[in-house]
């Protein structure tokens, strides 16, 4: 039971998710994970990603699951960053996840992989690694209508997601 308590503690701090690599680091064997899936304590999300059955969902679960599925050094990218921050009225059908590592496993259809050639600075939003918001605005300037983008920049500043100077720079770059 102590092993499951360790799994539970790690998963609860990560949107109910635990990877097989994290479990292995805690001394849990794959055999134990499979047993907990069989008895209904865990559910298998994707290859190497498990979720606590008794976890209460939040609006950020899908983003955390996308990162856990892609693997280390992954971050939410582009339009998905704006959606995660609830800005610019975007709701992409796929979550963009960027990584510098090669991903060989088959990913779910709702994840769109972006390959980065070099490390990119990242932010942490509610425990989820993502592209900095200002960089996401710049990345999406040709995808999102200018009026929506300008309004989203103002909203981000009001919500405290962007500092005054960064918001001012963005407003200059994307005037309306």
ABEGO torsion letter per residue (X at the ends): XAAAAAAAAAAAABGGBBBAAAAAAAGBBAAAAAAAAAAGABBBABBGBBBBAABBBBAAAAAAAAAAAAEBGBBBBEAAAAAAAGBGGBBBABBBBBBABBBABBBBAABBBBBBABBBBBBBBGGBBBBBAAAAAAAAAAABBAAAAAAAAAAAAAAGABBAAAAAAAAAABBX
